[in-house]
Amino acid sequence: MMNKHNSKIRNSANDLYNIYTSREKLHEYKNGFKLTEGIYDIAVYEDCFSLIDLILEQQCGPKLEIQIWELIRREENAFNLTCSNVRNEILYEKNNLRIDFYFDYLQIFKIGKLLCLPIEKDIY
């Protein structure tokens, strides 16, 4: 259970990785998916390819629908992972996900076969 001390997001990966403002090289990934430079850097530097794999394994909503994935810390190493569409309808939710991730929050957009950061979504 979250207490008042942990109720605010203290640090967001999106705030640190908000430097990708121009079209960069796309990185080929599994099953035809592509990762933007921002997503690739987060996966490498924060060692979270397992989170990327978990997102890609989920079949949420229509294939072409934009999906907004959010990872939110709830306890020390416990997170909630949710997927919603642009209408804020929850398509997927996994609570108490145990991963080792430095940041309290991360938002990723899945647009077709592309994973990108919010700052990159209008570039590709």
N, C-alpha and C positions, 0 to 999 in steps of 0.2 A: 504494500500500500504506500502511496506517495504521501509524504508529509509536507508541511508548508515550506520547509527549507528546500525541498527538491521540486517544488511546484512550478518554478520558472525555468525556461530554457536558458542555460548559462552560456552555452556556446553552440553555434551552428556551423556545420561544415560548409554550408552554402555561403556564409559570410566570408570565410577564409578563401574559398575557391571561386569567388565572384569575379575573377580576372579574365575570363574567357569571353571576350566581346567581339571577336571576329572569327570567321570560318577557319577552322584548323583541320588538320588531317584526322580522318575517321579511322578508328582501330577496329579491324575485323575481330569478331568474337565468335562464340559458339552458335551453331544452327542459323547462320546468316545474319545474326544481330551485329550491329555496329555500336561502338562506344565513342562518344565525343572525347576530345582531349581532356575536358574537365572530369568526366566520369572515369576515364582511364587513369588520370592522375590520382583521384580519390581512391580508386581500387588498389593502385600500386602503393601509394604513400601511406594509406591508412590500413592496408592489408585487409580489404573487405571484398575480395572476389567472391567469397561464399554468399555475401548479401546480394551481389549482382546475380549470381546463379539462382538464388531463391526467387528473386523478382522474375527472372526469365522463365522459371519453371511454372509460374502461375498463369493460367489462362483465364483472364478476367475480362468479361464484356466482349463486344465485337472487336475483331482484329485491328481495325483501323481507328478505333476510338482512342483518344488521348487518355492516358492513365497517369495519375499523379500519385506517386508512392512517397510515403512519409514514414521515417523511422524516428521514434520519439522515446527518449530514455524515461523509464518509470522507476527503476531502482539502479543500484550499482552497475550490474551487467545485464539488466533485464530491460527489454525494449518492447514497444508495440510497433508493429509494421502494418500500415493500412494502405489500401489502394482505393482511390476514388476517381470518378470521371469529372469532367469540367462542370457538371451540374451538382457536384458535391454528394453524389450517391456513392455509398460505400460498396465496392465490388469485392473486396477481400480484406480480411483482418486476421492478424495473428498476434496474440497477446503473450507476454512473458517469453519473448524470444531471447535466448541467452547467447549473446555474442560479446566479444571484446572489441569495443569501438570507443575511441576517445571522445568524440563529440556527443552532445545530447540530442542533436537534431540533424536530419538530412532529408532533403526533398529531391526526388528524381522524377523526371518526366519520361514516359515510355510512349513514343510516337511511332506506331508501326513497328519496324525492326530497328529503331534507333533509341538508345538511352542517352539522355542529356540532362544537364543541370538547368534549373529555371532560367538562368541568365543566357543560356545557349538556345533555348527552345525556338526563338524566332529567327535564328541564324541559318538553320538547315531546312 
